[in-house]
Amino acid sequence: MNARDGELLLGRILMAVLFLPSGIEKLLGWPGIVNALVHLGAPLPLLGGIIAVICEIVVMGLILLGVQVRPLAVILAIYTVAAAFIGHRYWQMHPPAEIAAKINFYKDMAIAGGLLALSAAGSGRLALWPDSST
């Protein structure tokens, strides 16, 4: 084990701090996420709610544990970009809502970038299923 392995573990933990509570809140507050997606005009809001809960709890949970980090981080990055375009359409808003939505949109883009970097780096050795190239 080296410092890189610890950094990758810490990165996975910090990602989980964002996604897991949000996913649990969506699950426990069901059908709130579905209603929110309906309000946003999202296509297939029931399916979108299911996808959100699966990505934020199951996919993030597996990433946290270090299971199939490379492909799952890509899936979570795609989900995060899609969520940004659905939930933070700042270009359709007026201040002050526009400002908050713009900040959240670009935060989601940065999170997706971090997930892609995690995918490139892999799990490190502190994982239940370390990537073969780490």
A tleap script that builds the chain and sets N, CA, C and O, in Angstrom:
source leaprc.protein.ff14SB
mol = sequence {
  NMET ASN ALA ARG ASP GLY GLU LEU LEU LEU
  GLY ARG ILE LEU MET ALA VAL LEU PHE LEU
  PRO SER GLY ILE GLU LYS LEU LEU GLY TRP
  PRO GLY ILE VAL ASN ALA LEU VAL HIE LEU
  GLY ALA PRO LEU PRO LEU LEU GLY GLY ILE
  ILE ALA VAL ILE CYS GLU ILE VAL VAL MET
  GLY LEU ILE LEU LEU GLY VAL GLN VAL ARG
  PRO LEU ALA VAL ILE LEU ALA ILE TYR THR
  VAL ALA ALA ALA PHE ILE GLY HIE ARG TYR
  TRP GLN MET HIE PRO PRO ALA GLU ILE ALA
  ALA LYS ILE ASN PHE TYR LYS ASP MET ALA
  ILE ALA GLY GLY LEU LEU ALA LEU SER ALA
  ALA GLY SER GLY ARG LEU ALA LEU TRP PRO
  ASP SER SER CTHR
}
set mol.1.N position { 0.839 -1.176 0.000 }
set mol.1.CA position { 0.000 0.000 0.000 }
set mol.1.C position { 0.886 1.241 0.000 }
set mol.1.O position { 1.960 1.266 0.600 }
set mol.2.N position { 0.397 2.273 -0.695 }
set mol.2.CA position { 1.130 3.535 -0.709 }
set mol.2.C position { 0.154 4.697 -0.495 }
set mol.2.O position { -1.047 4.484 -0.327 }
set mol.3.N position { 0.675 5.914 -0.503 }
set mol.3.CA position { -0.160 7.095 -0.253 }
set mol.3.C position { -1.258 7.225 -1.300 }
set mol.3.O position { -2.357 7.683 -0.989 }
set mol.4.N position { -0.976 6.829 -2.529 }
set mol.4.CA position { -1.964 6.899 -3.609 }
set mol.4.C position { -3.198 6.071 -3.266 }
set mol.4.O position { -4.323 6.497 -3.527 }
set mol.5.N position { -2.996 4.898 -2.686 }
set mol.5.CA position { -4.126 4.050 -2.307 }
set mol.5.C position { -5.001 4.742 -1.262 }
set mol.5.O position { -6.228 4.684 -1.340 }
set mol.6.N position { -4.377 5.386 -0.297 }
set mol.6.CA position { -5.126 6.126 0.707 }
set mol.6.C position { -5.871 7.311 0.115 }
set mol.6.O position { -7.001 7.597 0.510 }
set mol.7.N position { -5.244 7.999 -0.829 }
set mol.7.CA position { -5.902 9.130 -1.490 }
set mol.7.C position { -7.111 8.671 -2.291 }
set mol.7.O position { -8.144 9.341 -2.294 }
set mol.8.N position { -6.992 7.542 -2.965 }
set mol.8.CA position { -8.122 7.019 -3.735 }
set mol.8.C position { -9.259 6.594 -2.805 }
set mol.8.O position { -10.428 6.819 -3.118 }
set mol.9.N position { -8.930 5.991 -1.680 }
set mol.9.CA position { -9.954 5.638 -0.705 }
set mol.9.C position { -10.634 6.890 -0.167 }
set mol.9.O position { -11.860 6.945 -0.076 }
set mol.10.N position { -9.834 7.901 0.192 }
set mol.10.CA position { -10.405 9.148 0.694 }
set mol.10.C position { -11.297 9.800 -0.365 }
set mol.10.O position { -12.362 10.324 -0.038 }
set mol.11.N position { -10.876 9.770 -1.613 }
set mol.11.CA position { -11.699 10.310 -2.695 }
set mol.11.C position { -13.031 9.591 -2.801 }
set mol.11.O position { -14.069 10.225 -2.989 }
set mol.12.N position { -13.007 8.261 -2.679 }
set mol.12.CA position { -14.258 7.490 -2.731 }
set mol.12.C position { -15.148 7.827 -1.539 }
set mol.12.O position { -16.366 7.935 -1.687 }
set mol.13.N position { -14.554 7.993 -0.365 }
set mol.13.CA position { -15.333 8.346 0.831 }
set mol.13.C position { -15.975 9.721 0.662 }
set mol.13.O position { -17.151 9.901 0.980 }
set mol.14.N position { -15.214 10.682 0.165 }
set mol.14.CA position { -15.751 12.033 -0.003 }
set mol.14.C position { -16.862 12.073 -1.052 }
set mol.14.O position { -17.824 12.825 -0.902 }
set mol.15.N position { -16.742 11.285 -2.096 }
set mol.15.CA position { -17.837 11.180 -3.079 }
set mol.15.C position { -19.077 10.590 -2.416 }
set mol.15.O position { -20.197 11.034 -2.668 }
set mol.16.N position { -18.870 9.596 -1.576 }
set mol.16.CA position { -19.999 8.937 -0.903 }
set mol.16.C position { -20.714 9.898 0.044 }
set mol.16.O position { -21.925 9.790 0.234 }
set mol.17.N position { -19.976 10.836 0.640 }
set mol.17.CA position { -20.582 11.819 1.541 }
set mol.17.C position { -21.631 12.649 0.793 }
set mol.17.O position { -22.606 13.100 1.394 }
set mol.18.N position { -21.439 12.845 -0.475 }
set mol.18.CA position { -22.401 13.588 -1.287 }
set mol.18.C position { -23.562 12.699 -1.739 }
set mol.18.O position { -24.727 13.047 -1.548 }
set mol.19.N position { -23.240 11.566 -2.331 }
set mol.19.CA position { -24.260 10.769 -3.002 }
set mol.19.C position { -25.121 9.920 -2.065 }
set mol.19.O position { -26.339 9.871 -2.236 }
set mol.20.N position { -24.523 9.259 -1.087 }
set mol.20.CA position { -25.300 8.335 -0.253 }
set mol.20.C position { -26.419 9.024 0.538 }
set mol.20.O position { -27.555 8.552 0.486 }
set mol.21.N position { -26.156 10.111 1.264 }
set mol.21.CA position { -27.266 10.758 1.979 }
set mol.21.C position { -28.365 11.261 1.036 }
set mol.21.O position { -29.551 11.184 1.356 }
set mol.22.N position { -27.965 11.767 -0.109 }
set mol.22.CA position { -28.940 12.251 -1.083 }
set mol.22.C position { -29.820 11.108 -1.589 }
set mol.22.O position { -31.036 11.258 -1.705 }
set mol.23.N position { -29.203 9.978 -1.885 }
set mol.23.CA position { -29.961 8.818 -2.352 }
set mol.23.C position { -30.885 8.268 -1.275 }
set mol.23.O position { -32.023 7.893 -1.558 }
set mol.24.N position { -30.396 8.222 -0.048 }
set mol.24.CA position { -31.229 7.728 1.066 }
set mol.24.C position { -32.413 8.660 1.279 }
set mol.24.O position { -33.533 8.208 1.515 }
set mol.25.N position { -32.161 9.964 1.194 }
set mol.25.CA position { -33.247 10.946 1.329 }
set mol.25.C position { -34.293 10.744 0.229 }
set mol.25.O position { -35.494 10.810 0.491 }
set mol.26.N position { -33.841 10.500 -0.986 }
set mol.26.CA position { -34.780 10.256 -2.090 }
set mol.26.C position { -35.599 8.991 -1.832 }
set mol.26.O position { -36.810 8.977 -2.056 }
set mol.27.N position { -34.951 7.950 -1.370 }
set mol.27.CA position { -35.642 6.689 -1.114 }
set mol.27.C position { -36.655 6.846 0.021 }
set mol.27.O position { -37.803 6.421 -0.109 }
set mol.28.N position { -36.238 7.447 1.119 }
set mol.28.CA position { -37.125 7.602 2.275 }
set mol.28.C position { -38.237 8.615 2.018 }
set mol.28.O position { -39.305 8.534 2.623 }
set mol.29.N position { -37.989 9.559 1.129 }
set mol.29.CA position { -38.985 10.576 0.811 }
set mol.29.C position { -39.797 10.269 -0.434 }
set mol.29.O position { -40.504 11.129 -0.958 }
set mol.30.N position { -39.687 9.027 -0.902 }
set mol.30.CA position { -40.431 8.617 -2.096 }
set mol.30.C position { -41.893 8.913 -1.863 }
set mol.30.O position { -42.355 8.614 -0.762 }
set mol.31.N position { -42.654 9.450 -2.749 }
set mol.31.CA position { -42.413 9.751 -4.163 }
set mol.31.C position { -41.944 11.176 -4.431 }
set mol.31.O position { -42.160 11.705 -5.521 }
set mol.32.N position { -41.303 11.799 -3.442 }
set mol.32.CA position { -40.857 13.178 -3.614 }
set mol.32.C position { -39.974 13.384 -4.832 }
set mol.32.O position { -40.137 14.366 -5.556 }
set mol.33.N position { -39.038 12.467 -5.067 }
set mol.33.CA position { -38.159 12.614 -6.230 }
set mol.33.C position { -38.959 12.523 -7.517 }
set mol.33.O position { -38.682 13.244 -8.475 }
set mol.34.N position { -39.950 11.641 -7.545 }
set mol.34.CA position { -40.780 11.502 -8.745 }
set mol.34.C position { -41.561 12.799 -8.972 }
set mol.34.O position { -41.637 13.291 -10.098 }
set mol.35.N position { -42.129 13.339 -7.922 }
set mol.35.CA position { -42.866 14.605 -8.035 }
set mol.35.C position { -41.946 15.737 -8.492 }
set mol.35.O position { -42.339 16.565 -9.314 }
set mol.36.N position { -40.737 15.771 -7.966 }
set mol.36.CA position { -39.780 16.801 -8.375 }
set mol.36.C position { -39.447 16.668 -9.853 }
set mol.36.O position { -39.350 17.670 -10.562 }
set mol.37.N position { -39.271 15.439 -10.319 }
set mol.37.CA position { -38.962 15.219 -11.734 }
set mol.37.C position { -40.147 15.575 -12.623 }
set mol.37.O position { -39.963 16.094 -13.724 }
set mol.38.N position { -41.360 15.300 -12.153 }
set mol.38.CA position { -42.561 15.719 -12.894 }
set mol.38.C position { -42.570 17.235 -13.016 }
set mol.38.O position { -42.802 17.781 -14.095 }
set mol.39.N position { -42.314 17.912 -11.897 }
set mol.39.CA position { -42.301 19.382 -11.875 }
set mol.39.C position { -41.241 19.948 -12.827 }
set mol.39.O position { -41.454 20.992 -13.444 }
set mol.40.N position { -40.114 19.265 -12.944 }
set mol.40.CA position { -39.037 19.710 -13.831 }
set mol.40.C position { -39.306 19.383 -15.297 }
set mol.40.O position { -38.583 19.841 -16.182 }
set mol.41.N position { -40.349 18.590 -15.551 }
set mol.41.CA position { -40.653 18.195 -16.927 }
set mol.41.C position { -39.728 17.113 -17.447 }
set mol.41.O position { -39.537 16.985 -18.657 }
set mol.42.N position { -39.157 16.340 -16.552 }
set mol.42.CA position { -38.235 15.273 -16.953 }
set mol.42.C position { -39.008 14.149 -17.643 }
set mol.42.O position { -40.143 13.853 -17.269 }
set mol.43.N position { -38.402 13.533 -18.633 }
set mol.43.CA position { -39.057 12.388 -19.267 }
set mol.43.C position { -39.051 11.188 -18.320 }
set mol.43.O position { -38.069 10.964 -17.612 }
set mol.44.N position { -40.115 10.433 -18.302 }
set mol.44.CA position { -40.223 9.214 -17.494 }
set mol.44.C position { -39.806 9.447 -16.040 }
set mol.44.O position { -38.826 8.855 -15.586 }
set mol.45.N position { -40.520 10.284 -15.310 }
set mol.45.CA position { -40.106 10.639 -13.953 }
set mol.45.C position { -40.034 9.455 -12.986 }
set mol.45.O position { -39.167 9.444 -12.112 }
set mol.46.N position { -40.904 8.471 -13.111 }
set mol.46.CA position { -40.826 7.298 -12.234 }
set mol.46.C position { -39.518 6.556 -12.474 }
set mol.46.O position { -38.811 6.210 -11.528 }
set mol.47.N position { -39.201 6.313 -13.735 }
set mol.47.CA position { -37.939 5.647 -14.068 }
set mol.47.C position { -36.751 6.505 -13.634 }
set mol.47.O position { -35.752 5.982 -13.138 }
set mol.48.N position { -36.859 7.816 -13.820 }
set mol.48.CA position { -35.788 8.716 -13.390 }
set mol.48.C position { -35.551 8.648 -11.892 }
set mol.48.O position { -34.407 8.673 -11.440 }
set mol.49.N position { -36.629 8.561 -11.121 }
set mol.49.CA position { -36.490 8.435 -9.673 }
set mol.49.C position { -35.814 7.130 -9.282 }
set mol.49.O position { -34.964 7.101 -8.392 }
set mol.50.N position { -36.197 6.058 -9.953 }
set mol.50.CA position { -35.574 4.750 -9.687 }
set mol.50.C position { -34.088 4.804 -10.034 }
set mol.50.O position { -33.250 4.330 -9.267 }
set mol.51.N position { -33.768 5.378 -11.184 }
set mol.51.CA position { -32.362 5.493 -11.601 }
set mol.51.C position { -31.577 6.328 -10.591 }
set mol.51.O position { -30.445 5.987 -10.247 }
set mol.52.N position { -32.178 7.423 -10.114 }
set mol.52.CA position { -31.492 8.283 -9.139 }
set mol.52.C position { -31.160 7.513 -7.870 }
set mol.52.O position { -30.039 7.591 -7.368 }
set mol.53.N position { -32.127 6.775 -7.352 }
set mol.53.CA position { -31.906 6.018 -6.116 }
set mol.53.C position { -30.857 4.929 -6.337 }
set mol.53.O position { -29.980 4.740 -5.495 }
set mol.54.N position { -30.936 4.222 -7.443 }
set mol.54.CA position { -29.954 3.166 -7.724 }
set mol.54.C position { -28.553 3.752 -7.865 }
set mol.54.O position { -27.596 3.225 -7.296 }
set mol.55.N position { -28.432 4.842 -8.623 }
set mol.55.CA position { -27.103 5.441 -8.818 }
set mol.55.C position { -26.532 5.973 -7.516 }
set mol.55.O position { -25.367 5.735 -7.198 }
set mol.56.N position { -27.358 6.695 -6.760 }
set mol.56.CA position { -26.839 7.369 -5.572 }
set mol.56.C position { -26.601 6.426 -4.400 }
set mol.56.O position { -25.740 6.693 -3.562 }
set mol.57.N position { -27.354 5.322 -4.329 }
set mol.57.CA position { -27.156 4.383 -3.217 }
set mol.57.C position { -26.349 3.161 -3.658 }
set mol.57.O position { -25.295 2.878 -3.089 }
set mol.58.N position { -26.827 2.451 -4.647 }
set mol.58.CA position { -26.188 1.187 -5.033 }
set mol.58.C position { -24.849 1.429 -5.732 }
set mol.58.O position { -23.819 0.901 -5.313 }
set mol.59.N position { -24.870 2.230 -6.797 }
set mol.59.CA position { -23.628 2.458 -7.551 }
set mol.59.C position { -22.591 3.149 -6.667 }
set mol.59.O position { -21.430 2.742 -6.635 }
set mol.60.N position { -23.011 4.196 -5.950 }
set mol.60.CA position { -22.045 4.884 -5.073 }
set mol.60.C position { -21.586 3.973 -3.954 }
set mol.60.O position { -20.413 4.011 -3.582 }
set mol.61.N position { -22.467 3.160 -3.407 }
set mol.61.CA position { -22.072 2.228 -2.353 }
set mol.61.C position { -21.013 1.255 -2.833 }
set mol.61.O position { -20.063 0.955 -2.110 }
set mol.62.N position { -21.175 0.763 -4.048 }
set mol.62.CA position { -20.182 -0.160 -4.610 }
set mol.62.C position { -18.855 0.553 -4.856 }
set mol.62.O position { -17.789 -0.008 -4.603 }
set mol.63.N position { -18.922 1.787 -5.347 }
set mol.63.CA position { -17.693 2.564 -5.541 }
set mol.63.C position { -16.996 2.780 -4.197 }
set mol.63.O position { -15.779 2.620 -4.097 }
set mol.64.N position { -17.750 3.138 -3.178 }
set mol.64.CA position { -17.183 3.341 -1.847 }
set mol.64.C position { -16.440 2.096 -1.374 }
set mol.64.O position { -15.343 2.186 -0.823 }
set mol.65.N position { -17.046 0.946 -1.592 }
set mol.65.CA position { -16.428 -0.316 -1.179 }
set mol.65.C position { -15.265 -0.729 -2.084 }
set mol.65.O position { -14.481 -1.611 -1.733 }
set mol.66.N position { -15.163 -0.095 -3.232 }
set mol.66.CA position { -14.088 -0.426 -4.156 }
set mol.66.C position { -14.417 -1.609 -5.044 }
set mol.66.O position { -13.540 -2.417 -5.350 }
set mol.67.N position { -15.654 -1.719 -5.459 }
set mol.67.CA position { -16.099 -2.808 -6.330 }
set mol.67.C position { -16.366 -2.238 -7.718 }
set mol.67.O position { -17.223 -1.369 -7.881 }
set mol.68.N position { -15.637 -2.724 -8.715 }
set mol.68.CA position { -15.830 -2.308 -10.110 }
set mol.68.C position { -15.844 -0.777 -10.248 }
set mol.68.O position { -16.722 -0.208 -10.896 }
set mol.69.N position { -14.872 -0.139 -9.638 }
set mol.69.CA position { -14.824 1.318 -9.578 }
set mol.69.C position { -14.747 1.948 -10.967 }
set mol.69.O position { -15.447 2.922 -11.243 }
set mol.70.N position { -13.919 1.413 -11.828 }
set mol.70.CA position { -13.728 2.054 -13.138 }
set mol.70.C position { -15.033 2.177 -13.925 }
set mol.70.O position { -15.395 3.293 -14.300 }
set mol.71.N position { -15.748 1.099 -14.192 }
set mol.71.CA position { -16.991 1.258 -14.975 }
set mol.71.C position { -18.100 1.965 -14.196 }
set mol.71.O position { -18.872 2.725 -14.780 }
set mol.72.N position { -18.190 1.728 -12.902 }
set mol.72.CA position { -19.260 2.352 -12.123 }
set mol.72.C position { -19.057 3.858 -11.980 }
set mol.72.O position { -20.035 4.605 -11.936 }
set mol.73.N position { -17.817 4.315 -11.906 }
set mol.73.CA position { -17.560 5.755 -11.833 }
set mol.73.C position { -17.982 6.436 -13.138 }
set mol.73.O position { -18.462 7.570 -13.118 }
set mol.74.N position { -17.808 5.759 -14.256 }
set mol.74.CA position { -18.266 6.316 -15.537 }
set mol.74.C position { -19.793 6.413 -15.544 }
set mol.74.O position { -20.351 7.425 -15.967 }
set mol.75.N position { -20.460 5.367 -15.080 }
set mol.75.CA position { -21.925 5.381 -15.016 }
set mol.75.C position { -22.402 6.524 -14.127 }
set mol.75.O position { -23.336 7.241 -14.487 }
set mol.76.N position { -21.770 6.699 -12.973 }
set mol.76.CA position { -22.175 7.758 -12.062 }
set mol.76.C position { -21.871 9.140 -12.640 }
set mol.76.O position { -22.612 10.090 -12.386 }
set mol.77.N position { -20.798 9.263 -13.408 }
set mol.77.CA position { -20.485 10.537 -14.069 }
set mol.77.C position { -21.564 10.884 -15.098 }
set mol.77.O position { -22.007 12.030 -15.174 }
set mol.78.N position { -21.981 9.904 -15.877 }
set mol.78.CA position { -23.042 10.129 -16.870 }
set mol.78.C position { -24.335 10.525 -16.171 }
set mol.78.O position { -25.012 11.458 -16.603 }
set mol.79.N position { -24.681 9.827 -15.097 }
set mol.79.CA position { -25.867 10.157 -14.316 }
set mol.79.C position { -25.787 11.595 -13.801 }
set mol.79.O position { -26.773 12.329 -13.863 }
set mol.80.N position { -24.625 12.001 -13.295 }
set mol.80.CA position { -24.446 13.327 -12.719 }
set mol.80.C position { -24.605 14.422 -13.772 }
set mol.80.O position { -25.218 15.457 -13.506 }
set mol.81.N position { -24.059 14.197 -14.956 }
set mol.81.CA position { -24.230 15.175 -16.046 }
set mol.81.C position { -25.700 15.256 -16.446 }
set mol.81.O position { -26.231 16.349 -16.638 }
set mol.82.N position { -26.361 14.103 -16.573 }
set mol.82.CA position { -27.791 14.103 -16.925 }
set mol.82.C position { -28.603 14.828 -15.854 }
set mol.82.O position { -29.497 15.609 -16.178 }
set mol.83.N position { -28.298 14.576 -14.589 }
set mol.83.CA position { -29.013 15.238 -13.491 }
set mol.83.C position { -28.805 16.748 -13.539 }
set mol.83.O position { -29.725 17.508 -13.237 }
set mol.84.N position { -27.616 17.188 -13.914 }
set mol.84.CA position { -27.344 18.624 -14.024 }
set mol.84.C position { -28.211 19.259 -15.105 }
set mol.84.O position { -28.775 20.334 -14.906 }
set mol.85.N position { -28.314 18.589 -16.250 }
set mol.85.CA position { -29.105 19.139 -17.349 }
set mol.85.C position { -30.602 19.093 -17.060 }
set mol.85.O position { -31.354 19.924 -17.570 }
set mol.86.N position { -31.036 18.147 -16.259 }
set mol.86.CA position { -32.454 18.060 -15.904 }
set mol.86.C position { -32.790 18.998 -14.746 }
set mol.86.O position { -33.813 19.682 -14.780 }
set mol.87.N position { -31.944 19.035 -13.735 }
set mol.87.CA position { -32.287 19.731 -12.503 }
set mol.87.C position { -31.765 21.139 -12.342 }
set mol.87.O position { -32.252 21.875 -11.483 }
set mol.88.N position { -30.793 21.539 -13.136 }
set mol.88.CA position { -30.163 22.848 -12.926 }
set mol.88.C position { -30.085 23.636 -14.233 }
set mol.88.O position { -29.004 24.074 -14.627 }
set mol.89.N position { -31.208 23.817 -14.901 }
set mol.89.CA position { -31.258 24.513 -16.196 }
set mol.89.C position { -31.245 26.029 -15.979 }
set mol.89.O position { -32.246 26.712 -16.197 }
set mol.90.N position { -30.111 26.525 -15.554 }
set mol.90.CA position { -29.975 27.937 -15.210 }
set mol.90.C position { -30.270 28.853 -16.395 }
set mol.90.O position { -30.718 29.984 -16.205 }
set mol.91.N position { -30.025 28.379 -17.608 }
set mol.91.CA position { -30.227 29.182 -18.806 }
set mol.91.C position { -31.716 29.483 -19.062 }
set mol.91.O position { -32.056 30.313 -19.905 }
set mol.92.N position { -32.590 28.792 -18.321 }
set mol.92.CA position { -34.024 29.038 -18.445 }
set mol.92.C position { -34.572 29.845 -17.269 }
set mol.92.O position { -35.784 30.033 -17.161 }
set mol.93.N position { -33.704 30.318 -16.399 }
set mol.93.CA position { -34.136 30.974 -15.162 }
set mol.93.C position { -33.735 32.438 -15.137 }
set mol.93.O position { -32.985 32.924 -15.984 }
set mol.94.N position { -34.268 33.121 -14.129 }
set mol.94.CA position { -33.930 34.521 -13.876 }
set mol.94.C position { -33.358 34.617 -12.465 }
set mol.94.O position { -33.672 33.791 -11.608 }
set mol.95.N position { -32.509 35.635 -12.222 }
set mol.95.CA position { -31.961 35.790 -10.871 }
set mol.95.C position { -33.084 35.936 -9.851 }
set mol.95.O position { -34.135 36.478 -10.191 }
set mol.96.N position { -32.909 35.481 -8.630 }
set mol.96.CA position { -31.723 34.854 -8.040 }
set mol.96.C position { -31.656 33.346 -8.264 }
set mol.96.O position { -30.618 32.732 -8.016 }
set mol.97.N position { -32.763 32.735 -8.736 }
set mol.97.CA position { -32.755 31.273 -8.943 }
set mol.97.C position { -31.684 30.865 -9.953 }
set mol.97.O position { -31.088 29.794 -9.833 }
set mol.98.N position { -31.443 31.712 -10.939 }
set mol.98.CA position { -30.448 31.410 -11.966 }
set mol.98.C position { -29.063 31.231 -11.355 }
set mol.98.O position { -28.313 30.345 -11.765 }
set mol.99.N position { -28.728 32.053 -10.394 }
set mol.99.CA position { -27.392 32.025 -9.798 }
set mol.99.C position { -27.155 30.692 -9.080 }
set mol.99.O position { -26.126 30.048 -9.285 }
set mol.100.N position { -28.095 30.288 -8.250 }
set mol.100.CA position { -27.950 29.017 -7.523 }
set mol.100.C position { -27.922 27.837 -8.487 }
set mol.100.O position { -27.120 26.919 -8.321 }
set mol.101.N position { -28.785 27.856 -9.483 }
set mol.101.CA position { -28.823 26.749 -10.445 }
set mol.101.C position { -27.521 26.675 -11.244 }
set mol.101.O position { -27.027 25.584 -11.526 }
set mol.102.N position { -26.970 27.826 -11.605 }
set mol.102.CA position { -25.711 27.850 -12.364 }
set mol.102.C position { -24.571 27.275 -11.533 }
set mol.102.O position { -23.765 26.487 -12.029 }
set mol.103.N position { -24.509 27.674 -10.271 }
set mol.103.CA position { -23.483 27.135 -9.380 }
set mol.103.C position { -23.625 25.622 -9.268 }
set mol.103.O position { -22.636 24.897 -9.373 }
set mol.104.N position { -24.849 25.139 -9.054 }
set mol.104.CA position { -25.065 23.699 -8.912 }
set mol.104.C position { -24.806 22.949 -10.212 }
set mol.104.O position { -24.311 21.822 -10.185 }
set mol.105.N position { -25.130 23.551 -11.341 }
set mol.105.CA position { -24.852 22.922 -12.633 }
set mol.105.C position { -23.354 22.680 -12.788 }
set mol.105.O position { -22.921 21.578 -13.123 }
set mol.106.N position { -22.572 23.728 -12.539 }
set mol.106.CA position { -21.128 23.586 -12.723 }
set mol.106.C position { -20.481 22.738 -11.628 }
set mol.106.O position { -19.455 22.105 -11.874 }
set mol.107.N position { -21.048 22.712 -10.447 }
set mol.107.CA position { -20.569 21.771 -9.422 }
set mol.107.C position { -20.783 20.346 -9.903 }
set mol.107.O position { -19.907 19.497 -9.745 }
set mol.108.N position { -21.949 20.080 -10.492 }
set mol.108.CA position { -22.204 18.737 -11.023 }
set mol.108.C position { -21.201 18.379 -12.123 }
set mol.108.O position { -20.747 17.237 -12.201 }
set mol.109.N position { -20.858 19.344 -12.963 }
set mol.109.CA position { -19.861 19.081 -14.011 }
set mol.109.C position { -18.508 18.733 -13.374 }
set mol.109.O position { -17.811 17.831 -13.838 }
set mol.110.N position { -18.145 19.457 -12.309 }
set mol.110.CA position { -16.878 19.179 -11.619 }
set mol.110.C position { -16.907 17.810 -10.946 }
set mol.110.O position { -15.911 17.087 -10.965 }
set mol.111.N position { -18.032 17.457 -10.359 }
set mol.111.CA position { -18.175 16.140 -9.733 }
set mol.111.C position { -18.028 15.049 -10.790 }
set mol.111.O position { -17.353 14.044 -10.565 }
set mol.112.N position { -18.663 15.251 -11.943 }
set mol.112.CA position { -18.537 14.277 -13.027 }
set mol.112.C position { -17.077 14.157 -13.466 }
set mol.112.O position { -16.602 13.057 -13.748 }
set mol.113.N position { -16.373 15.272 -13.523 }
set mol.113.CA position { -14.948 15.234 -13.857 }
set mol.113.C position { -14.154 14.448 -12.834 }
set mol.113.O position { -13.264 13.678 -13.196 }
set mol.114.N position { -14.463 14.633 -11.566 }
set mol.114.CA position { -13.802 13.861 -10.516 }
set mol.114.C position { -14.092 12.375 -10.641 }
set mol.114.O position { -13.213 11.542 -10.421 }
set mol.115.N position { -15.322 12.049 -10.992 }
set mol.115.CA position { -15.678 10.635 -11.182 }
set mol.115.C position { -14.929 10.035 -12.367 }
set mol.115.O position { -14.504 8.881 -12.312 }
set mol.116.N position { -14.764 10.812 -13.440 }
set mol.116.CA position { -13.998 10.307 -14.585 }
set mol.116.C position { -12.524 10.134 -14.217 }
set mol.116.O position { -11.876 9.189 -14.667 }
set mol.117.N position { -12.000 11.043 -13.402 }
set mol.117.CA position { -10.624 10.886 -12.931 }
set mol.117.C position { -10.501 9.641 -12.050 }
set mol.117.O position { -9.515 8.910 -12.139 }
set mol.118.N position { -11.499 9.405 -11.202 }
set mol.118.CA position { -11.506 8.198 -10.378 }
set mol.118.C position { -11.560 6.952 -11.257 }
set mol.118.O position { -10.899 5.954 -10.970 }
set mol.119.N position { -12.336 7.014 -12.310 }
set mol.119.CA position { -12.399 5.882 -13.240 }
set mol.119.C position { -11.032 5.626 -13.872 }
set mol.119.O position { -10.610 4.478 -14.013 }
set mol.120.N position { -10.356 6.685 -14.245 }
set mol.120.CA position { -9.030 6.532 -14.853 }
set mol.120.C position { -8.015 5.988 -13.858 }
set mol.120.O position { -7.155 5.184 -14.216 }
set mol.121.N position { -8.119 6.430 -12.607 }
set mol.121.CA position { -7.156 6.011 -11.583 }
set mol.121.C position { -7.447 4.618 -11.040 }
set mol.121.O position { -6.527 3.887 -10.672 }
set mol.122.N position { -8.717 4.251 -10.989 }
set mol.122.CA position { -9.091 2.959 -10.418 }
set mol.122.C position { -9.301 3.050 -8.923 }
set mol.122.O position { -9.275 4.132 -8.337 }
set mol.123.N position { -9.506 1.913 -8.328 }
set mol.123.CA position { -9.871 1.851 -6.905 }
set mol.123.C position { -8.690 2.015 -5.958 }
set mol.123.O position { -8.866 2.436 -4.815 }
set mol.124.N position { -7.513 1.693 -6.414 }
set mol.124.CA position { -6.387 1.565 -5.491 }
set mol.124.C position { -6.488 0.205 -4.808 }
set mol.124.O position { -7.407 -0.570 -5.075 }
set mol.125.N position { -5.542 -0.072 -3.933 }
set mol.125.CA position { -5.516 -1.396 -3.294 }
set mol.125.C position { -6.412 -1.502 -2.074 }
set mol.125.O position { -6.666 -2.605 -1.591 }
set mol.126.N position { -6.900 -0.367 -1.563 }
set mol.126.CA position { -7.794 -0.387 -0.402 }
set mol.126.C position { -9.228 -0.520 -0.897 }
set mol.126.O position { -10.014 0.425 -0.843 }
set mol.127.N position { -9.547 -1.712 -1.379 }
set mol.127.CA position { -10.847 -1.961 -2.002 }
set mol.127.C position { -11.197 -3.426 -1.854 }
set mol.127.O position { -10.318 -4.282 -1.743 }
set mol.128.N position { -12.491 -3.707 -1.854 }
set mol.128.CA position { -12.925 -5.114 -1.819 }
set mol.128.C position { -12.560 -5.832 -3.111 }
set mol.128.O position { -12.287 -7.033 -3.108 }
set mol.129.N position { -12.556 -5.084 -4.221 }
set mol.129.CA position { -12.268 -5.665 -5.526 }
set mol.129.C position { -11.318 -4.722 -6.250 }
set mol.129.O position { -11.732 -4.019 -7.171 }
set mol.130.N position { -10.047 -4.697 -5.845 }
set mol.130.CA position { -9.096 -3.755 -6.466 }
set mol.130.C position { -9.004 -3.958 -7.971 }
set mol.130.O position { -9.062 -5.081 -8.473 }
set mol.131.N position { -8.858 -2.837 -8.679 }
set mol.131.CA position { -8.680 -2.919 -10.123 }
set mol.131.C position { -7.373 -3.643 -10.419 }
set mol.131.O position { -6.390 -3.490 -9.694 }
set mol.132.N position { -7.370 -4.410 -11.459 }
set mol.132.CA position { -6.188 -5.226 -11.784 }
set mol.132.C position { -4.970 -4.372 -12.142 }
set mol.132.O position { -3.838 -4.835 -12.000 }
set mol.133.N position { -5.178 -3.145 -12.599 }
set mol.133.CA position { -4.039 -2.333 -13.009 }
set mol.133.C position { -3.554 -1.385 -11.917 }
set mol.133.O position { -2.685 -0.551 -12.170 }
set mol.134.N position { -4.114 -1.502 -10.677 }
set mol.134.CA position { -3.639 -0.614 -9.606 }
set mol.134.C position { -2.622 -1.301 -8.747 }
set mol.134.O position { -2.113 -0.706 -7.797 }
savepdb mol mol.pdb
quit
